[in-house]
């Protein structure tokens, strides 16, 4: 792949991370990449995800905690953005 595409795609993932969790730190971007790929696999090939979960219980626990973290950050961001502005 060419470097321009790579740069543009990284910017897309950074923005996605920011909009989803409120953070575009390199660590959060990496977490969102893993979360996104696993989420896609889980939805499109559930048997593969299930087999992987059974074969790698420690990694499954890490994925589960990642899901919880992303969910919590997203809920906090939504709550923060829905607070009415003081007049």
C-alpha positions in Angstrom: 0.0 0.0 0.0 1.2 3.5 -0.6 2.2 5.8 2.2 -0.5 8.4 1.4 -3.2 5.8 1.8 -1.7 4.6 5.0 -1.5 8.1 6.5 -5.1 8.9 5.5 -6.4 5.6 6.9 -4.5 6.2 10.2 -6.2 9.6 10.4 -9.6 7.9 9.8 -8.9 5.4 12.6 -7.7 8.2 14.9 -10.9 10.2 14.3 -13.0 7.1 14.9 -11.2 6.5 18.1 -11.8 10.1 19.2 -15.5 10.1 18.3 -16.0 6.7 20.0 -14.1 7.1 23.2 -13.0 10.7 23.4 -9.4 9.8 23.0 -7.1 9.6 20.0 -3.9 8.7 21.9 -1.7 6.1 20.2 -2.6 3.5 22.9 -6.4 4.1 22.4 -6.0 4.0 18.6 -4.3 0.6 18.9 -7.1 -0.7 21.2 -9.7 0.5 18.8 -8.0 -1.3 15.9 -8.1 -4.5 17.9 -11.6 -3.9 19.1 -12.8 -3.2 15.5 -11.2 -6.2 13.9 -12.5 -8.6 16.6 -15.9 -7.0 16.5 -16.1 -7.6 12.8 -14.9 -11.2 13.1 -17.4 -11.9 15.9 -20.2 -10.6 13.7 -19.3 -12.1 10.4 -17.7 -15.4 11.5 -19.0 -16.2 14.9 -17.8 -19.8 14.7 -14.2 -18.6 14.2 -14.5 -16.2 17.1 -16.0 -18.9 19.3 -13.3 -21.3 18.4 -10.6 -18.7 19.1 -12.2 -17.8 22.5 -12.2 -21.5 23.5 -8.6 -22.0 22.4 -7.3 -18.8 24.0 -9.2 -18.1 27.3 -6.6 -15.6 28.6 -6.8 -13.6 25.4 -10.6 -13.8 25.5 -10.5 -12.2 28.9 -8.4 -9.4 27.5 -10.8 -8.8 24.6 -13.7 -8.8 27.1 -12.0 -6.1 29.2 -11.3 -4.1 26.1 -15.0 -4.3 25.1 -15.9 -3.1 28.6 -13.4 -0.3 28.5 -14.6 1.0 25.1 -18.2 0.7 26.1 -17.7 2.6 29.3 -15.7 5.4 27.6 -18.4 5.7 24.9 -21.2 5.9 27.5 -19.2 8.5 29.4 -18.6 10.5 26.2 -22.3 10.3 25.3 -23.4 11.5 28.8 -20.9 14.3 28.7 -22.1 15.4 25.2 -25.8 15.2 26.2 -25.6 17.5 29.3 -27.6 20.6 28.6 -25.6 23.8 28.4 -26.0 26.3 31.2 -27.8 29.4 30.2 
